[in-house]
Amino acid sequence: MSQRQATPVSPYAWYVLAVLTFTNIVGAVDRFMMGILVVPLKAELQLTDTQLGLLQGMGFALLYSLAGLPCGRLADRIDRRLMISVGCLAWTLATAACAFANSFESLFVARVFVGLGEATLLPAALSLLGSYFPKDRLGLSTGIFVVGSSLGKSGSFIGGGALLALFAASGGVILLGWHFQPWQALFLAAAFPGILTTFMTFSLKEPPRPDEGQQASGLRDLWRYVRARGAAFGLFVAAATCVVTVGNFFAAWAPSFFVRRFDLGISQAATMVGIAALVSSPIGAYVGGQITDSLSRRGSRTGPLTVLTLALCVIAPGSYVAFVLSDSLTLSILVYAFIQATVLASGPQCYAGLQAMTPLRHRGLMSAAFLAATTLISLGLGVTVIGVLSDHVFSAGGNALGHSLTAAILALAALGLGVGLTARPHVARVALA
């Protein structure tokens, strides 16, 4: 089968991708900062693993999911750069508000509003990328954008771990007469970059929409389109949700796992996890995007699904045998890096696959609908389930968190693999040429 040449892309399109990716990095820092604060928050506010799971999961996911559909509809109708910049300012202020929380309830409310602000980013950004990049470059551009989330997670772990240690050594920070504990000061530090990205995103050009002659879609129009292709969309989204959930498991619980399993300090564990993800995630995203785009140029309509399915084949054995059960810290962190590469090779293809199955007039709302569903399931429920399993199912033995991760990941990988293989002929019929 012959392969076509890649379609040329303008330099400005790459600039837009760079700005959107940087914004995604900043948003991910604010989102994942909670992962390295699990240990100090557990001690400072006397929280349980279930409450910590809610703060990392449902606290962020609640309005993030509920606002997703309205944000997706807005992304198909209004100035997308303005939408992103307003959302960026909102989540920045909410992150700063976390520093003033003094209970589980107040911290939960602040996290809810972080999720509300970040709900604007992905549907508007993916819609912009669909306007600037052709179909045979969408896999790579989407992969680069989505890897921003992993880079932000790494940045929050590495930089956050170092800052937390610095703040702890000095007993906290005094700012404008207020004394902030180390964990509070870290929330304030995480909020500052959001001011820069607010202005950067607003400076972008809003491109004309290729479908300007058609009215932007509403939820009823999208539902009619999806219902007519129910098997393809249902099976693809189910497989994609499994991949996204596994990624969120590791993002939320990996630093705490290394602290408990290998008796590391939180700053040491966060830095180690961050470096592993920083090195491996871009490699995974690049390889996954290149495979998808190469398959697309060869005429395949199931490239994203192929990458998703391959990823699910390797995630479960690696996570179970080496990451969770190994007594070797070196082996465990190396396998963690490999898993991160696999997750980032497949995660962006969830969005690329949906974009390839969806006409342009529906893409903003489709991205938002997918984001709402997967966030509520994977981050809102999935991450919280790990805390519940650790507190109530595996609490009697050692390595309760590790066994909780093992049980959930094995179940998801098996389910996702079966669904992904079943979805292949259905997706092939629906994907746009």
Sequence and secondary structure as in RCSB ss.txt:
>XXXX:A:sequence
MSQRQATPVSPYAWYVLAVLTFTNIVGAVDRFMMGILVVPLKAELQLTDTQLGLLQGMGFALLYSLAGLPCGRLA
DRIDRRLMISVGCLAWTLATAACAFANSFESLFVARVFVGLGEATLLPAALSLLGSYFPKDRLGLSTGIFVVGSS
LGKSGSFIGGGALLALFAASGGVILLGWHFQPWQALFLAAAFPGILTTFMTFSLKEPPRPDEGQQASGLRDLWRY
VRARGAAFGLFVAAATCVVTVGNFFAAWAPSFFVRRFDLGISQAATMVGIAALVSSPIGAYVGGQITDSLSRRGS
RTGPLTVLTLALCVIAPGSYVAFVLSDSLTLSILVYAFIQATVLASGPQCYAGLQAMTPLRHRGLMSAAFLAATT
LISLGLGVTVIGVLSDHVFSAGGNALGHSLTAAILALAALGLGVGLTARPHVARVALA
>XXXX:A:secstr
          HHHHHHHHHHHHHHHHHHHHHHHHHHSHHHHHHHTT  HHHHHHHHTHHHHHHHHHTHHHHHHHH
TTS HHHHHHHHHHHHHHHHHHHTT  SHHHHHHHHHHHHHHHTTHHHHHHHHHHHHS GGGHHHHHHHHHHHHH
HHHHHHHHHHHHHHHHHHHTTSEEETTEEE HHHHHHHHHHTHHHHHHHHHHTS     TTTTS    HHHHHHH
HHTTHHHHHHHHHHHHHHHHHHHHHHHHHHHHHHHHH   HHHHHHHHHHHHHHHHHHHHHHHHHHHHHHHHTT 
S HHHHHHHHHHHHHHHHIIIIIIT S HHHHHHHHHHHHHHHHHHHHHHHHHHHHHS GGGHHHHHHHHHHHHI
IIIIIIIHHHHHHHHHHTSTTSS HHHHHHHHHHHHHHHHHHHHHHHHHHHHHHHS  
